[in-house]
């Protein structure tokens, strides 16, 4: 698991969910949708990304306004935050406490319209889009929180670039420089296929990597 918490924003409205109450919600993440350019690459979220968190009952997940610890809105533990995944993505509903009526009003008036989620990544994969742009696919991870947010700020993509550096066997500084130049694709160049002689036990490491990549690709919908 990568040690740094990552945050991503979602295109889509956070909205009032219950008339007469203080429930708000929306999609914190959407599956198989390419993100905006994150600095030389884009991302997509595999439908299985939240499977472990969901299977574990969404342990210790919070809803926090702007990801602020001082602006807690609800928790999965208290069931004031409810989470589910469907064919679109990760949906959340949170019962806003009376002390946070200002957040409810901002959503109700349309001043706050976007959502975000924070997570740790367990597994990801790198490939290319059909038009040759680097894409990172988030395959599995742990959900930390969901949040209605004011404004999508600059996203720190250090964890993603470090992941690519590790997979490519390159220095992080080299990958950062390539990202700034829009040249990350050189770390994703096709690897020559080396076929081992017949009768020799395990496949060549290059073949093993390619077989793993094929398995990952078969799980995704482009």
Buried (B, 14 or more C-beta within 10 A) or exposed (E): EBEEBBBBBBEBBBBBBEEEEBBBBBBBBBBBBEBEEBBBBBBBBBBBBBBBBBEEEBEBBBBBBBBEEEBBBBBBEEEBBBBEBEEBBBBBBBBBBEEBEEBBBBBBEEEBBBBBBBBBBBBBBBBBBEEEBBBBBBBBBBBBBBBBBEEBEEBBBBBBBBBBBEBBEBEEEEBBEBBEEEEBBEBBEEEEEEEEEEEEEEBBEBBEEBEEBEEBEEEBEE
